[in-house]
Amino acid sequence: MFPQRRMRRSRSRNIQPLLCEFTVSKNDLVAPLFVDEKITAPRPIESMPGQFRHPVGGIGAVAKALWERGVRAVLIFGIPGAKDPHASGAWCADGVVQQAVRLIRADVNEMTVITDVCACEYTDHGHCGIVGDTRNGPDLLNDPSLELMNRIAVSHAESGADIVAPSCMLDGMVGSIRSALDNAGFEHVLIMSYSTKFASALYGPFREAAGSGFTFGDRTTYQLPCSNSREAFLESQMDADEGADILMVKPAGFYLDILSRVATLGLPVAAFQVSGEYAMIKAAAEHGWIKERETVLESLISIKRAGADLIITYFAGDVAGWLDEKQ
Ligand SMILES: [Zn+2]
């Protein structure tokens, strides 16, 4: 007890760095990228200052610039030229993501390429798979959508993805995709499951970015309610049992308690710092109300402290640059 125990003794400027428990390194960062089949020049995303939709032809150079800054992994989201009820643009061999993966492979082969496996950017109704009538009206149908996810995942693997990341929160999606990948000879391709994904208001800017708003209903019949912690843990546990290689909690910052529980499952855990988290920090910083760099680094350290091994963040490129400046 005081005065023998003085906590401030460990906080002197020379001692503090020696006792640091958590840091963020470039190896922790995954940069999400939007690839748009309909554009020929990068287009800024209004609600996400500093982020762009990239044309397919330019994506190799974007990945290369990130690689040169030290970012070692990208997560690809595609915006197709056309949408239909069956999401055929999501699994065709020359789909926007498939083209992007091949181009990144050609330009910077060392980059770890992760692809988002879902249908919501490709369906004309904007839901994450096949929809049909239920007693509560039209809704996402679970089992018919699994086959669609299998096709998407295998086509991404065929184009060279290292990791496929199913994000649709369908029951059984991980086991189903694992079997499909193995049957197609892609047993080396990892599955990073969006295993605990909440129906969050923080996805708003992403929907502008990816054009994935929906024409009816919402996603609360497949994504998690923010009120439920046990259910959130069970979702990740089941995906672990189905063979996920990496689990994920999304969003990150409002769900650090969940992240810390999911980390106890023993598998690597990714945290997705989502578009709304990015937009909030950007907007407050633009007003001069908070300091951007300090806030971003604090947010990422918090996510690491809670148990994340990887952080998917729109700040990845900036953070990699800042880490260089610190050294
Ligand atoms: Zn989706």
Residues whose N, C-alpha, C, O or C-beta is under 5 A from the ligand:
A	BS01	ZN	C118 A119 C120 C128 S167 C168
